[in-house]
Amino acid sequence: MNLREYLARQQRLVDAELDRLVPPESTPPETIHRAMRYSLFAGGKRIRPILCMEAANTVSESPDRAVAAACPLELIHTYSLIHDDLPALDNDDYRRGKLTNHKVFGDAMAILAGDALLTLAFQVLAQLDVADGAKARLIAELSTAAGTVGGMIGGQVADLEGEGKPPDAQLLETIHRAKTGALLRASLRLGAIYAGATEAQYAALSCYGEHVGLAFQIVDDILDVEESSEALGKTAGKDAQQHKITFPAVYGLETSRRMAEEECVRAHQVLEPFGARAVRLHELADLIVRRKS
């Protein structure tokens, strides 16, 4: 099975599980469930849950690819996008080629849809059929990655407060290791925990997650400069308009590209102890660096 076929299969698995986990649109109160589903099924690539599932499979070589443990990552990610797009934050009209949640359902319902997805993520983890110790670790890992100290919200705050400031390499790294990198790293960690990884395996997968997380954000920043709004499915050039601190703003495009490639190389290196079991993680690292949207 080639990478395209593999990703399509994994996306179908994730989508089926998300469909099972999120109440149908007909469930009262109907409006909130329509709003949640609108953004959740708007065409995301499901990179975070796929990384989680593949981390688990790399550790255990089990047919159970941890889809139930992986879906909370997509719930958290989608909530963050809904809130990011609000007028009070990035004020975007389009996401994944569709009108953003607040443009369809209004600001209040968009806020509540994000809140609901965030809450559901931890309900799903709490109901997993795993040992209590593993369940507690999964919940702690995801809540830390999504939180304020070195986590996604902390990174978002630094990103907002950094707008208009002179480009600064240290602030840039602080923003993106938290805003994007923490949740991507958690994707690997959740898969490792779910599959019962050893300490060495957990550490290696964590390190891989750090490298692909940073590469992902570097490429995101490059694409915002180079690609069209149609290709990205969201407003291109928004980083420059809002005077955000980005990798191209600090280092320039060519150095940013080289940095992304270097992070990809490091990601490959830390997977060496897993041998052939990590083939899909190797492919995913390359995909993250070479994507065009």
N, C-alpha and C positions, 0 to 999 in steps of 0.2 A: 504494500500500500504506500503510495507516494505521500508527500507532505500535504498536498492540497486535499486529498481524499481523507487523510487522517484528521486534519483540522475540521473538515465538514462533518465527519462522524462525531468528533468530540463536541462540536457546537450543537449538534442535534441532541446528544445526551444531556448537555447542560440545559438547553432550551426545554426539553421535556421535563426535567426535574424542576426547573423554575416555574413552569406552567402548573406543576403539581403543588408546589409550595405556596404560590401566591393565590389568594382567593379569586374566584372568577369575577368578571365584571358585573355579573348579575347578583352578587352577594352584597346585601346592604352593609354599609352605605355605598351605593353603586359608584358614585362619583370618584371617591378616593381609590377604589380598585381599578377603575378605568384609567385614572391618572398614573397609578403605579405601573400598570401594564403598558401604557403608552410608551413610557421611556424605557422600561425594561426590555421590551421586545421591538425596539427601534432599529435593530440591526447591528448590535455590538459584536466585536470579534471574539469575545469570551476568552481573551488571553490569560487573565488572572486565574479563572477556574481551571483552564486547560493546564497551566503551569502547575497548579496544585495537584491535579489528577496525575500528571506525569511524574511529579516528584514522588508521589505515593507509589506509583508503579515502578519507578527506578529503585526504590528501597525494597519493595516486597515482591515484585514481578507477579502481582496478583491480578486476576481479572476484575476485581473490584477496584475501580479507578477513583474511588473517593468522591463521587459526584455530589453526594449530600453534604460533605464537608467543604466542597469547593464552591457551591452556590452562594453561601453568605458573602464571599468576596465580590461577586457580581452585584449582589444587593447593595453592599456598601459603596462600590464604585458608582453604580447608577444613582444612588442618593446624592453622592458628591457632585455628579455632573448636573443634576437637577438644580441643586443649590448654587453651584458655580455660575450657572447661566442666568440667575436672577438679576434684575436691575441693580440691586444693592451690591452685587459682586462684579461679575464680568459683563453682565448685561448683553447676552447673546440672543439672537433671534432664531438661530439654526443649530441643530446638533444632529449629526449622522444624516444630514440631508433633509431633515424634517424640522418643522417648527418646534422650538423648545417648549418644555412642559408648561411654563407660565404663560406662553403666548396662546396656548390652547385652553388651559384650565384656570388661568389667573394666578397671581402671585400667592395668594393664601393657600389654594389647593396644591400648588407646586411645593410650597414649604411643607405642607402636611404629607404629601406623597413621599418626599425625601425622608421625613421623620419616620414614616411607616416602614419604608424599606430598611432603614437603619435598625429599627426595633425588631423587624422580622428576622434580620440576619442573626441576631443573638438568640431568638426563639428557636431558630433552626439548629444552631449549635447545641443549645441546651437539650434538644430532643434527640440528638444523635445516639445511636445504639453503640456506644463505646464505653470503656471503663471510666469511672468518675474522674480519676486522675488525669487521663488524656483529655476528657471533656473540659476540665478546668484549664488545662494548658491551652487548648484551642481557643477558648473564650478569652483568656488573658492575652494571648498572642494577637488576636484580631482587634481587641479593644485598644491595646497599646499602639498598634499600627495605625489605627484610625483616630488616635487621640491627639493631645496637645503637646506632649513632651516627646519630641523626635518623631511624631506621627503626622498623619495627613492633615489634621486641622491645624496643628502647629505650623506646618509648611505653608498652608493657605494663608495663615495670618502673616507670616514673614513675607509671602509673595505680595499681599495687599499693601503692607507697610513699606515694601521696597519699591513700589511704583514711583517713578520720577526721581529716584536716587541714582547717583552715578554708578555705572556697572562695577560690580565688586565680586571678585572670584570667591571669596570666603562666604559672602552672603548667598551667592548663587548656589554653592554646594549645600549650604544649610537648608535653603528652600527646597531643593529638588530631592535631596536624600530623604526629606520628610514628606513632602507633598506627593510625590509619585513613587519614590523608591521604597518607602516603608511598607506600602500595601503590596507592591510587587514582591518584596522580600518575604512578607507574610504569606504570600501565595505558596512559596516553596516550603516555608516552615509548617504551614498547616498540613500540607501533604506529607511531610516528613513525620510529624507528630501522629497523624492519623494512621500511618503505616507502621508505627513502632520503630522508627529509626534509632540507630545507635547515636551516641554523642558525636562521633566523628562524621557520620552521615549527615546529621542535622547541621553541623558546622559547615560542611562542604556545600550543602544545598543553600544554606543561609548566605554564604559567600557568593555563590552563583547568582542568587537573587539580588544581592547588592550590585553586582556588576551589570546584570541585564536591566535592572531598574534604572541605573544611571544612564546606560546606553539608550534606553527607551525615551527618557526625557530629553537627552541631547538630540535625538532624531526628531522628536516632537517639535523642538524649538527650530530645527533646521527646516522642517516641512512647513512650519508657519510662515517662513520667509519665502520658500521656493515654490510651494504648490498653490493651486487656485482654491477658492472656496468650494467649487464643484468637486474637485478631487478630494478635499478634506472632509466635506460634509458639514463644515462649520465655517465661520468667518475667518478667512486667511488674513494675515497681517495684523491681527488684533494685538499681539504682544508689543509690536512697535508703536501702535496707536496709543496703547496704555502705558508706554514707557516702562515695560516690565524688564526685570533683570533676567536675561536669557544667555544661553551659551554663545550664540552668534554675536550678541551685543558685547559680551566680555572677551571672547577669544577670536571672533571672526568665523566665517563659514568653513574654510579649509581646515583650520585647527580643530573646529568642532567635529567635523567628519572624522578626522584622525583620532580624536578622543573616543568617539563612539566605537570605532574599529578596535582600539586598544582595550576598551571595556569588554568587547565581545571576545577578544583573544583570552583575556583573563578568565572570563566565564567558562570558556572551553577547558582551560587548564585545570580549574578546580574540580572538574567532572572526571578527571582521569581515573581516580580510584574506582569509579563505577563501571568502567569498561563499556562494553556494548550495550549494557542496560540503559545508558544515558543517551542513546542515539537521538531520541526525540527532543531531549533538552538541548542538545547541540544544534539541531535543526531550528528550534524555536529561538535560540540566541541569534542565529544568522538572520532569521526572519525579522526579528525586532529591529535589527540594524539596517536591513535593506528594504524595509517597507516604504511605501509611498503615500500612505494615508493613516 
